[in-house]
């Protein structure tokens, strides 16, 4: 069952977009067809019926089952979800501002993390300075270029090259640090780079 209103800009057909168009990306189109074929075939581990899971099972969660049936009745607009409480487009009952007036819309830029605790950007709830003030120093050090191991809490290496967990990788790291600045370029004879990264090479 394809999403209502979704039209491909490449071939003009309904039910898919350019990313899953058979003319542009045949492999993605095959995966899309398989997904659509398997839709509503999942079975509930509680009652064994198809079309829902344990979260929306009428035996385990009648309220969730009622919400699921209500969602299935309401058609999507242009492929976007419709709120069953207010009829608005682009959100559901969990994020509806009419049902939850205190819940603010997250103002997040592209690729920017948003904290649900202090509503600040640049971090999440796990590294929030209000909840975890001890992590501020670690984050600042990491931003300054000093690596801190998450296992032994020491500076200069990470979990992958920690001597407590991986002594072989730690020895290789120490050997690389000792050899740094000693190799000579075969083109110009200077140290600190090789022939591939030589600034004098043509």
C-alpha positions, 0 to 999 in steps of 0.5 A, spaced: 500 500 500 503 506 497 503 512 501 497 517 498 499 523 494 507 521 493 509 522 486 515 521 483 519 527 479 522 522 474 517 518 471 510 522 474 507 515 477 504 515 484 507 511 490 514 512 490 519 518 489 526 519 485 530 515 490 526 509 489 524 510 482 525 504 478 528 508 472 533 512 477 535 506 482 532 499 480 535 496 486 532 501 491 525 500 487 526 492 488 527 494 496 521 498 496 516 493 492 518 488 497 517 493 503 510 494 500 509 487 499 510 485 506 507 491 509 501 489 514 504 482 514 507 482 521 504 478 527 503 480 534 507 476 539 502 476 544 495 474 540 498 472 534 494 476 529 497 480 523 497 487 522 500 490 529 505 488 534 505 488 542 505 495 543 498 496 539 495 489 541 488 490 543 489 484 549 495 488 552 494 495 550 487 497 548 488 504 548 494 503 543 489 499 539 484 504 539 489 509 537 492 505 531 485 504 528 484 511 529 490 512 525 488 507 519 482 511 518 485 518 517 488 518 510 495 522 510 495 528 506 501 529 501 504 523 504 505 527 511 501 524 517 495 527 520 494 528 527 488 525 530 486 530 535 486 536 531 487 534 524 493 538 523 498 536 518 505 534 520 505 531 527 501 526 531 497 526 538 504 525 542 507 532 539 500 536 538 501 543 541 493 543 542 493 536 547 500 538 550 500 546 550 507 546 554 510 542 549 514 547 545 516 545 538 524 544 537 528 549 534 533 545 531 538 547 525 540 542 520 545 537 523 544 540 530 543 536 536 537 539 541 537 537 548 530 536 551 532 538 558 534 545 557 532 546 550 539 548 548 543 546 542 549 543 541 548 537 546 543 532 548 540 530 554 546 525 555 551 531 555 547 536 558 551 541 563 545 542 567 544 534 568 551 532 568 556 538 570 562 533 570 561 532 563 563 539 561 570 539 562 571 532 558 567 536 552 571 542 552 577 538 552 575 534 546 573 540 542 580 543 544 583 536 541 585 532 547 582 525 546 580 522 553 579 515 553 572 513 555 574 507 559 580 509 563 579 516 563 586 518 561 588 523 556 592 522 549 588 516 547 581 513 546 577 506 547 580 503 541 587 504 543 587 504 550 592 500 554 588 496 559 583 494 553 588 493 547 595 493 549 597 491 542 594 497 539 597 501 544 604 499 543 602 501 535 600 508 537 606 509 542 611 507 536 607 511 531 608 517 536 615 516 537 617 515 529 613 522 528 617 527 525 623 522 524 622 520 517 625 523 511 622 525 504 625 521 498 624 527 494 627 533 498 630 530 504 626 534 509 623 530 515 615 530 517 612 528 510 613 523 505 614 524 497 606 523 496 605 529 501 611 533 499 610 540 497 616 541 492 613 535 488 610 537 481 
